[in-house]
């Protein structure tokens, strides 16, 4: 439903602000809306990553003070009409529940748009969930998304999964690009980093980035790297922290590659490492989208990925922009690493790959989908979105 007046505002509800991909994308959207002259309100409760708020200049920060969901529901029921919200975007399950409960209290509630960013079936299969657990989870998902006026999806794979679970046609589930490539990314990628493996006289550097958890499947990357290293000298660097650190270090020793592998932990600015690497590898068992693939290519670095559900195949266009290999196949991933290092794609191809995911193009796609008018300067680009 289009906004009723030019003064209508977009509310983005994100109760808990951490340092994840969903949070970054919502902050980027809020910033992009504000830059286009659209009123954008960020509703936050608990903020664990204060520094991220600097990425949303122009958006209004609205703090929810209530300690319980019921208290925050009462706050929202008052604030949303008072601030003129015509639509509320949510992307996390706790926020889905809160906005659904809040709208029941309002005579004229704002439109609820839920952004689906998780491939539920991929996650369940990756966790080896049985039929009963899958049935329970699908039932929860239908209950979560049922009250939404509209559902947007971050990738084609997520849309296909949601369509099957909710029994909705794909035409009702628009796929909108994540706002990954911001104007600051280029500048941040040139920040100085002092690491010997980033020097020009070093062997090729392979990079992985992500939480050290099952979803990212870094054991697969270690095994593939060990096989590729038999043919070509190289280093492997992994950025991120998590419970699998001891397991990964132990596996590196068992594979005899410990001296060529470093786990550098969480890095607030991973972009210089992406720019300095010769190849970025996503080894995940499942994803909703895979922002890091886009970020790496935006830094000018070739990428290879597992063809996991979902996102990488869409980002890499079935292999046009980077190698895609089956999940859990270390032989195939090793071959992809060697091929990508020996024959990297040209820079213009990487630049082409990231265009849908620039802040400008993503925000334009969202505004069109929400029914907000594009600024005159953007109308010429409408047919390209």
N, C-alpha and C positions, 0 to 999 in steps of 0.2 A: 504494500500500500504506500503510495507516495506521501511525503510529508504534507501536512495541511497548510503550512505557512513557511516562508523563508526563514523564520526565527526558530523553527523546530530543531530540537537537539538530538544528538545520538548519545545514548548512555552506554558505557562499557563497564560491565560488572565483573570485578576480579577481586574477590574477597581477600585472598592470600597472594601477595606478590612475592614470588620467589625468582630464581634466576633461570627459569626454563624457557623453552621455545615458545610455548603458548603465551607466556607473559610478555616476552619480547615482541611478539607479533601484535598483541593487543595494544601495547604501548606505542608501537610504530603506527598502527591504524589511527589511534587517538591523535597522535601528532599530525598525521597526514590529513585527517578530517579538518583539524584546526587550521592547517596551512591553506586549505581550500576555502576557508571562510565558513565552515560548518561548525556549529557549536558542539563541542565534544566534552562529556563529563566522564571522568574515570572514578568509579566507585570502588574504593579500597578499604579494607579493614586492617589486616595485619600485613606489615611491610617488612620483609626479610632482606630485600635487596634495594636499599635506599638509592644507591647510585643509578639504578635503572630509570628512576623518575626523571633524570636529566635528559633522557632521550625523547621526552614528550612535551617539549615547550609549546605553549599555547593551549594545551588541553587543561581543563579545570579539574583539580583534584578534590574529590568529595570523600571525606573520611567517615566511615561508618563506625560508631563508637560502641554499639551494643555488644555485650559479651556473648550473648546467646543468639542462635538463629532467629528466635522469636523477636528479640529486641531489634535485630538488624532488619527483619521483615517490616516491623513497625516504622523504622526510620525510612526505609525505601518507599513504603506506601505514602509517606508524607513528602519525601524529597522529589520523587519522580514527577508527580503532577506540578509541584511548585516550580521546578526548574524547566518544565516544558518538554520533557523527553517524549519524542514520538516513537522511538524504537529503542529496545535494549538488546545489546549483543552480549552473549555469554559463551564461554568455551570450556568450562570445567563443570564436572558433575555437581559439585556442591553449589555452584552458582545456578545451574539449571534448576535445582530444587528450590533455591531461595526465590528466584524470580517467578517461578510457577506459583508458589505459595503466596507471594506478594500480590500478584495480579488478581488473585481471587478476592482480595480485599478492596479492589478499586472499581468504581463504577465505569470509568472509561480508561482502561489500562493501555499502556503503550504496547506496540507490537513487540512480540518476543521472537528474536532470531537466535537460534542456537547454532554455533559453529562446531561441527563434528571434526575432531582432529585425531581420532583414534580408530584404527582398524581392529574392531573387537574380535572378529574371527581369527585374524592373524595373531593377535595376542593370546587368545585361548589355545590355539593350536601350538603356538610357541611354548606355552606353559604346560602342554600335554593334558589339557583339561578334557575330561570324559564327557559323554553325551549329557548326563544329568547336570553337570556344572555348566555346560554350554547353554542348556535350556534355561537354567536359572538366570544366567547372565543376560541372555537375550530378552528374557521377561523384564529384567530390570531396565534394560536399554529402552524397550518399548514404553515403559512407564515414564522414564526420564524425558524422552523426546515427544511423547504424546501431546503435552500441553502447548508445545511450540507452534507459533503461527507459521514459521518457516524454518527450514534447516539448510544451512550452507555447509559445504564440505571442503576440506583443504587439499584433497587429491581425488583423482578418479577412482582409485582403489577404495578409499574411504566411502565415497558415494555409492559404489557398487555394494559394499558391505552393509551400509545403512539401509539401502533400498531393499536388500534381501531381508534384513531383520525387521524393518518396519512395514514391509510389504507395500512400499510406495514406488511409483514409477521414477526412473532416473531423471525424467524431465522436471520433477518437483524438487530436485536436490542439486542446485547449482554448485559447480566446482569453481572456487575462487582462489587466485594465487596468493600465497603468503607474502607479506611485505618484508622480505629478507634483506634486500640490498639497499641500504640507506646511504645518503651522501657521506656519512662519516666513515663508512667501512674502508674506503680507499685510504683515507688519512690514517686510520688506526692500523692498517696493514703495513704501513711504512715505519711504525714505531721501532726503535732500536731493540734488538734482542741479542744478548751475548751468549751464544752457545757454539761450541766448536763444530758441531755437525752442520751448522748453517753457513760455514765458510765455503768459498768457491772451490777449494782444493779437496773437498771431501767427496766420498762416494754419494750416489743418489740417496735422498732422504724420503722415506715413505712415512706418511702421517695418518694417525687415527685420532678422532676427537669424540668424547662422549663419556657418559657415566660408566664406571666399571661395574656393569651389571649384565645379567643374562641377555637382555634385549639387544645389546650392542655386539655380543658374540666376539669379543676380542680373542678368545682362544683360537677361533677360526683364523683370524688375522695373523696370529703368531705362527700357527702351523703353515699357513700359506707363505708367509715371509721366510720361514726356515727353508722351504723348498725352493723359492725363488732365489734365495741367497746362495744356493749351491752353484748357480749359473752366473750370478752377477753380484759383486760386492755392493752392499747397501746397508743403510741404517734404518731403524724403525723407532719412531717416537709416538707415544700415546699421551694425549692431554685429557685429564679427567680424573675423578676420584670415585671410590666406591668400595664395596665389600669384596670384590674379586681381586683386589690388588695382590694379596698373598698368593692366591692361586695363579695369577698371571706371571708373577715373578718366579714361582716354582716351575711353571711350564716352560718359561724361557730358559731356565737352567737345564731342564730335562732335554730340551731340543738343541742345546749347545749354542744358543744365540744370545746369551745374556749380555755379552760384551757389546753387542750391536743393537740392543734394545734399551730404551729409557722410558720410564713412566714418570712424567713430569708433574702429575697432579693437576688440579684445577688451575686454569689460567684465565684471569679476568679478561685479558685481551688475547684471544687465540689467533688473531688474524696475521700478525707477523710470522708466526710459525707456518700458517697456511701459505703465505706468499713465499716463504723460504723453502718449502718442501718441493720435491720434484713430482710427487704423486700423493693425492689424498685418497684414502680407501674407507668406504663405509661397509662394515662387515655384519650389519645387523641381521637378526632373525626376523624382526618385524619393526615397522615404523608406521606413523600416521602420514608423514610427509618426508622429512629428511632435510631440514634446513641447512645442515652443515655441508651437504653436497653443493648447494647453491652458493654458500659463503666461500667455499674453497675455490670454486670456479670464478667467483667475483674477484678473488685475489690473484687470478691468472694461473691457477694450478689445475692441471688435469685431474680427473676423478675416475675412480672405478668403484663399483658397488655390487653387492648381492642384489638379486632381483626379488627382494623381499616384499611382502605386502605391508605397506603400499607407499608409493611416492617415487622411489628411485627410477623406475621404468618411465614414469611420466617426465621427471626432471631430465633424464638422459635421453629421452625420446627413443626408447627401445634400443639404445646403443649408439645412436648417432653422435651424441656428445661425450660418451665415455663408455667403458666396458661394463657389461652386466653379466653376472654369473649366477648359477643356482646357489641357493642358500645351503650352507654346510658342506660345500664342495671345495676343499682346500687345494686340490689339484687345479681346478678351473680358476680359482682366485690367484694362485701362483702364476699361472700362464698370463692372466690379465695384468698382473703387476709387471711382469717382464715385457709384455707387448706394449703396455702404456708408457713404460720408461724408455723403451727403445724407439717408439713411434708416437710421440705425444701429439694430440690434436693441435691445430694452429690456433693462435690467440683469438682471431676473429670468430672462430666457431664457439669458443668458450663465452665470448662476449654475447653472441647470439643466444646462447642457452639461458642466460640469466635474465634476459629482458622482461619476461612476464612477471618476474619476482622483484622488480625494483619497487621502491616505496611508491613512486608516482603511478606506475601502471597498476599495482595492487589496489591502491586507494581508489583509482578510477573505476576499477572493476566492482569494488564494494559499493561505491556511490550509485553506479548504474543499477546494480542488483537491488539496492535499497530504495530506489526510486528518487534519489536526490539529483537535482540537475547538475551537470558538469559545468565548470567555468567555461566561458566561450573559447579560451585558448586550447581547451582539451577536446572540444567537440570533433576536431579534425582527426583525432586519434581513436575515436570511438570504434570505428570498424576494425581496428587492429587488436582490440581487447578480447 
